[in-house]
């Protein structure tokens, strides 16, 4: 990138996503000039380094974002609510990985492979070639705020949006298999500790989660709504997808489950298209999509797995097949028969594409000239 060096801040730098942000900044050769790393008081003064990037950890305080060009937040909603707006008002392009601003109508919720135009509009407004109203919360042409969607939403939409663009989507039924990484470093540590304990003949003692995690799976640990029976993770996938697509026309239902996997989420997706397509057409649309890698070898029984997705940039897509319950020919449906129902199985690294990588991509879209 031929671009002036930018002053970059990472808030929540010691967490699993914060460390991954450092790695992604390096791997994507983001033009980092000065780097400021923020964490809690217990980490202040310590040094953090990931590869070539690092620095001394400090605590956020008034004026700490002066001169910062890009601020990446991954320290939870309370911290984001306290510091995201001051950082943007100081002139930074702020990308928030928490849920604090996702459903705020003034804040763009962006997946670069799905709705990059919202980030491009911000870039134009900051450069003076677009309406200032695009900046939403801020009247200044300098600072702005974007929200990173929930990890499960990002991974799902990277895989499903190519079908939406090509054929339209009427309905999605998704079941997630979510790794410990979705709960951060503490969740990953709990799975490792419990696994060691059980293998050694001990018991799995929950601390972070309410259920034993080793050799177990359970409903996602977010709060359950007693009225409709969906947990917060499931409602996020519905509401965020609608906001990103700019329409509530797609009917979505989700079941989100924690599985004893250290890193990378998987999802089983049943999709009903708006217009019929053949299996070969669906495969072609997926194969041509940015951010998608097909692993779909029926003969070898080789498909997406968390291990294959871990550390990678792409969402892996496989088990692409006709839904026989939505075809008049059932299991006899051929690859050239137009139908509307299909099944997919996908895997994506929650720490990367589901969080850090998506955030850095958004920063690139707003700050790097097209």
VOGU-3710 file (C-alpha; in Angstrom, 3 decimals, decimal comma):
1> xxxxxxxxxx> 0,000/0,000/0,000  1,471/3,373/-0,994  0,010/5,361/1,843  1,365/7,663/4,538  2,013/5,904/7,850  -1,008/6,013/10,141  -1,165/6,263/13,905  -3,052/3,160/15,073  -4,549/2,378/18,483  -5,772/-1,019/19,673
11> xxxxxxxxxx> -8,075/-0,979/22,692  -8,197/-4,389/24,348  -4,777/-5,296/22,984  -4,087/-8,138/25,428  -7,239/-10,100/24,555  -7,427/-12,892/21,993  -8,897/-10,584/19,333  -6,562/-7,706/20,208  -3,508/-9,891/19,691  -4,987/-11,146/16,439
21> xxxxxxxxxx> -5,452/-7,527/15,330  -1,711/-7,009/15,701  -1,048/-10,101/13,591  -3,531/-9,085/10,886  -2,135/-5,537/10,678  1,271/-7,054/9,933  0,105/-9,705/7,519  -1,973/-7,257/5,499  0,862/-4,700/5,582  -1,363/-1,993/6,979
31> xxxxxxxxxx> 0,654/1,268/7,008  1,200/1,448/10,766  3,330/4,383/11,869  2,889/4,971/15,580  1,158/2,239/17,571  -0,693/2,761/20,839  -1,818/-0,258/22,844  -4,517/0,027/25,511  -5,521/-2,513/28,135  -6,758/-2,695/31,716
41> xxxxxxxxxx> -4,920/-1,220/34,693  -3,499/-4,608/35,679  -1,598/-4,751/32,373  -0,469/-1,113/32,267  3,279/-0,688/31,878  3,842/-4,156/30,475  5,165/-4,703/26,971  3,180/-6,552/24,334  4,666/-7,702/21,046  3,303/-9,810/18,221
51> xxxxxxxxxx> 5,880/-10,212/15,477  7,166/-6,839/14,330  4,524/-4,770/16,112  4,373/-4,008/19,805  4,648/-1,407/22,519  3,974/-0,534/26,118  0,429/-1,073/27,363  -1,401/1,952/28,718  -4,815/2,760/30,180  -7,262/4,882/28,199
61> xxxxxxxxxx> -7,616/8,414/29,566  -8,939/11,765/28,307  -6,851/12,973/25,386  -5,261/9,583/24,714  -6,704/9,396/21,184  -5,402/12,792/20,054  -3,458/12,262/16,834  -4,744/8,719/16,323  -5,811/7,948/12,739  -7,331/4,480/13,320
71> xxxxxxxxxx> -8,661/3,020/16,571  -9,591/-0,661/16,715  -11,719/-1,579/19,737  -12,083/-5,080/21,155  -12,499/-4,629/24,897  -16,234/-5,204/25,362  -19,316/-3,005/25,211  -18,745/-0,992/28,429  -15,317/0,163/27,259  -16,610/0,863/23,752
81> xxxxxxxxxx> -19,503/2,937/25,075  -17,051/4,978/27,146  -14,303/5,588/24,573  -15,431/4,996/20,961  -17,168/8,337/20,548  -14,349/10,355/22,195  -11,884/8,596/19,871  -13,970/9,456/16,803  -14,465/13,025/17,998  -10,673/13,278/18,276
91> xxxxxxxxxx> -10,490/12,458/14,555  -9,947/8,705/14,471  -11,569/6,164/12,186  -13,010/3,895/14,874  -13,899/0,257/14,229  -15,702/-1,318/17,176  -15,818/-5,083/17,597  -18,369/-5,052/20,441  -22,161/-5,023/20,214  -22,368/-1,473/21,623
101> xxxxxxxxxx> -23,192/0,328/18,357  -24,138/-2,446/15,935  -27,836/-1,673/15,858  -27,454/2,122/16,075  -29,019/3,419/12,868  -26,303/6,101/12,626  -23,446/3,580/12,648  -22,642/1,445/9,576  -22,510/-2,298/10,224  -20,210/-3,658/7,555
111> xxxxxxxxxx> -18,896/-6,902/6,102  -16,514/-5,888/3,278  -17,611/-8,789/1,059  -21,277/-7,819/1,462  -21,826/-4,048/1,868  -18,448/-2,317/1,322  -20,166/0,732/-0,182  -21,006/1,980/3,329  -17,317/2,174/4,223  -16,537/3,731/0,830
121> xxxxxxxxxx> -19,175/6,394/1,518  -17,407/7,239/4,772  -14,090/7,540/2,950  -15,649/9,902/0,412  -17,300/12,018/3,105  -14,048/12,369/5,028  -12,285/13,415/1,820  -14,935/16,036/1,100  -16,312/14,311/-2,003  -19,407/12,933/-0,285
131> xxxxxxxxxx> -22,173/14,301/1,945  -21,155/14,997/5,539  -24,440/13,427/6,656  -22,875/10,065/5,760  -20,695/10,409/8,851  -23,713/9,775/11,060  -22,802/10,538/14,656  -20,206/13,173/13,819  -20,322/16,495/12,031  -16,554/16,524/11,476
141> xxxxxxxxxx> -15,160/15,123/8,250  -12,295/13,593/10,234  -13,576/11,020/12,683  -16,144/8,293/12,098  -17,399/5,084/13,691  -18,083/1,697/12,108  -19,287/-1,466/13,809  -17,954/-4,968/13,276  -20,828/-7,486/13,136  -21,065/-10,529/15,375
151> xxxxxxxxxx> -18,626/-13,270/14,361  -21,344/-15,803/13,483  -23,134/-13,226/11,338  -19,964/-12,340/9,433  -19,068/-15,943/8,690  -22,617/-16,765/7,572  -23,041/-13,756/5,290  -19,685/-14,180/3,541  -20,951/-17,594/2,443  -24,597/-16,729/1,792
161> xxxxxxxxxx> -24,309/-13,288/0,194  -23,053/-14,648/-3,151  -26,317/-16,593/-3,386  -28,299/-13,521/-2,387  -26,604/-11,506/-5,120  -27,102/-14,163/-7,792  -30,519/-15,623/-6,991  -32,022/-13,782/-4,031  -32,617/-15,451/-0,670  -36,030/-16,030/0,872
171> xxxxxxxxxx> -35,219/-17,984/4,053  -32,237/-19,159/6,117  -32,149/-21,867/8,787  -28,746/-21,860/10,487  -27,265/-23,980/13,256  -23,909/-22,885/14,655  -21,124/-24,919/16,220  -19,202/-22,224/18,079  -15,672/-22,588/19,398  -14,270/-21,435/22,726
181> xxxxxxxxxx> -12,488/-18,587/20,929  -15,834/-16,815/20,718  -15,613/-16,254/24,475  -12,082/-14,895/24,247  -8,892/-16,005/25,939  -10,720/-16,996/29,139  -13,062/-19,316/27,270  -10,176/-20,977/25,448  -8,253/-21,412/28,698  -11,290/-23,002/30,372
191> xxxxxxxxxx> -11,658/-25,588/27,614  -7,966/-26,487/27,832  -7,973/-26,688/31,633  -11,106/-28,843/31,764  -9,835/-31,160/29,040  -6,589/-31,748/30,949  -8,549/-32,363/34,140  -10,949/-34,883/32,608  -8,212/-36,767/30,740  -6,339/-37,029/34,034
201> xxxxxxxxxx> -9,388/-38,532/35,736  -10,669/-35,327/37,326  -13,826/-33,299/36,854  -14,608/-30,383/34,547  -15,328/-27,446/36,835  -17,113/-24,545/35,074  -15,910/-21,033/35,851  -16,390/-18,987/32,681  -19,365/-21,026/31,438  -22,240/-22,467/33,442
211> xxxxxxxxxx> -21,891/-25,920/31,865  -18,884/-28,248/31,736  -17,121/-27,579/28,432  -14,729/-30,503/27,973  -16,320/-33,363/26,000  -19,654/-31,544/26,071  -21,737/-29,111/24,064  -24,455/-26,736/25,188  -26,693/-23,874/24,151  -24,774/-20,647/23,586
221> xxxxxxxxxx> -24,035/-18,962/26,892  -25,655/-15,613/26,011  -28,869/-14,647/27,815  -32,103/-16,368/26,819  -35,264/-14,378/26,150  -38,036/-16,062/28,190  -40,719/-14,905/25,742  -39,517/-16,173/22,358  -36,851/-18,624/23,567  -33,973/-17,284/21,466
231> xxxxxxxxxx> -30,681/-16,365/23,058  -28,831/-13,132/22,321  -26,465/-14,775/19,832  -29,404/-16,067/17,806  -31,211/-12,730/17,749  -27,970/-10,986/16,747  -27,720/-13,174/13,664  -31,250/-12,205/12,654  -31,169/-8,468/13,337  -27,609/-7,866/12,153
241> xxxxxxxxxx> -28,153/-9,745/8,877  -31,216/-7,629/8,172  -29,307/-4,408/8,859  -26,317/-5,429/6,718  -28,554/-6,424/3,814  -30,702/-3,337/4,319  -33,896/-5,396/4,294  -35,976/-7,527/6,629  -37,371/-9,591/3,771  -35,196/-12,657/4,420
251> xxxxxxxxxx> -36,726/-14,925/7,067  -33,987/-16,198/9,388  -33,972/-18,632/12,291  -30,869/-19,695/14,203  -29,798/-22,205/16,840  -26,419/-21,379/18,399  -24,421/-24,045/20,234  -21,044/-24,072/21,979  -18,877/-27,059/21,011  -15,572/-28,212/22,601
261> xxxxxxxxxx> -13,404/-26,813/19,807  -10,655/-24,334/20,606  -10,843/-22,053/17,577  -13,014/-21,412/14,478  -16,803/-21,573/14,227  -18,798/-23,873/11,954  -22,347/-23,413/10,683  -24,881/-25,650/8,990  -27,044/-23,529/6,700  -30,254/-24,407/4,903
271> xxxxxxxxxx> -31,115/-21,741/2,339  -34,260/-21,187/0,315  -33,525/-19,094/-2,761  -35,928/-16,537/-4,168  -35,344/-17,855/-7,693  -34,535/-21,448/-8,700  -30,942/-22,367/-9,474  -29,099/-25,535/-10,330  -26,521/-27,097/-8,030  -23,828/-26,253/-10,559
281> xxxxxxxxxx> -24,939/-22,615/-10,652  -24,818/-22,391/-6,859  -21,344/-23,876/-6,800  -20,190/-21,438/-9,486  -21,530/-18,456/-7,542  -19,715/-19,590/-4,398  -16,494/-20,337/-6,249  -16,374/-16,805/-7,691  -17,121/-15,049/-4,379  -14,483/-13,021/-2,520
291> xxxxxxxxxx> -13,507/-14,418/0,875  -14,869/-17,896/0,081  -12,822/-21,069/-0,408  -14,565/-24,245/-1,522  -13,640/-27,519/0,197  -16,218/-29,934/-1,140  -14,761/-33,307/-2,146  -17,517/-35,909/-1,864  -15,332/-38,786/-3,038  -12,715/-38,160/-0,352
301> xxxxxxxxxx> -15,265/-37,074/2,270  -13,239/-33,861/2,649  -15,146/-30,809/3,825  -14,650/-27,706/6,020  -13,434/-28,256/9,572  -12,383/-25,879/12,370  -8,759/-26,995/12,050  -8,747/-26,237/8,331  -10,249/-22,786/8,973  -8,032/-21,822/11,928
311> xxxxxxxxxx> -5,518/-19,130/11,110  -6,982/-18,570/7,635  -8,589/-15,547/6,027  -11,364/-17,267/4,073  -14,690/-18,778/4,994  -14,573/-22,430/3,964  -17,686/-23,770/2,235  -18,580/-27,406/1,590  -21,328/-30,038/1,768  -23,017/-28,023/-1,002
321> xxxxxxxxxx> -26,089/-30,009/-1,961  -29,733/-29,832/-2,927  -32,206/-29,905/-0,054  -34,317/-32,951/-1,049  -37,240/-31,720/1,066  -37,527/-28,702/-1,250  -37,262/-30,602/-4,529  -40,096/-32,517/-6,212  -37,563/-35,187/-7,215  -36,157/-35,543/-3,682
331> xxxxxxxxxx> -32,893/-37,475/-3,581  -33,046/-38,008/-7,351  -32,536/-34,306/-8,144  -29,697/-33,832/-10,637  -27,052/-31,074/-10,646  -28,735/-29,336/-13,595  -32,246/-29,326/-12,140  -33,364/-25,845/-10,996  -34,562/-25,863/-7,361  -34,760/-23,320/-4,549
341> xxxxxxxxxx> -33,513/-25,288/-1,529  -29,835/-25,965/-0,763  -27,661/-26,976/2,202  -24,158/-25,769/3,072  -21,642/-26,461/5,818  -19,142/-23,692/6,492  -16,210/-22,916/8,785  -14,470/-19,636/9,579  -11,876/-18,418/12,044  -13,788/-16,395/14,645
351> xxxxxxxxxx> -10,676/-14,510/15,767  -9,732/-13,510/12,227  -12,543/-13,099/9,696  -15,089/-13,114/12,510  -13,338/-10,262/14,337  -9,802/-8,906/13,802  -9,513/-9,367/10,048  -12,924/-7,856/9,344  -12,027/-4,842/11,522  -8,741/-4,218/9,720
361> xxxxxxxxxx> -10,471/-4,589/6,349  -12,933/-1,871/7,386  -10,086/0,414/8,424  -8,501/-0,165/5,011  -11,719/0,680/3,177  -12,034/4,024/4,950  -8,393/5,135/5,116  -6,663/3,636/2,077  -7,337/5,430/-1,232  -9,312/3,334/-3,697
//
